[in-house]
Amino acid sequence: MRKIIFYISLGISIILLIHIIKILITDLNLLTEYGFGYLAGKILLLIVFTFIMYITRKHLVKYKSEQ
């Protein structure tokens, strides 16, 4: 179940990142107040889904044996 959530979050994060970059490159000078709110919402969603990815990632912890 965690893998499914991780990969869904990864896909959504990549799509959001591409959309944000597209807005910043092509439409930054055309944004109105509502456009900046839309961009801020997209950035907030990207942060949320990246945080979900961070929580559901596979933990690889290496312990050094004490000698």
HUURWO-V416980 format. One line per field, one symbol per residue. phi: phi as a letter, one per 40 degrees, with the letter a starting at -180 (. if undefined). psi: psi as a letter, one per 30 degrees, with the letter a starting at -180 (. if undefined). burial: # if it has 9 or more other ideal C-beta (glycine too) atoms within 8 Angstrom, else .. A space follows every 10 residues. Layout:
phi = ???
psi = ???
burial = ???
This chain:
phi = .ccccccccc cccccccccc ccccccbccc cbdccccccc cccccccccc cccccccccb bbbcccb
psi = eeeeeeeeee eeeeeeeeee eeeeeegeff kaeeeeeeee eeeeeeeeee eeeeeglkkj kkkkkk.
burial = ....##..## .##..##.## .###..#... #...##..#. .##.##..## .##..#.... .......
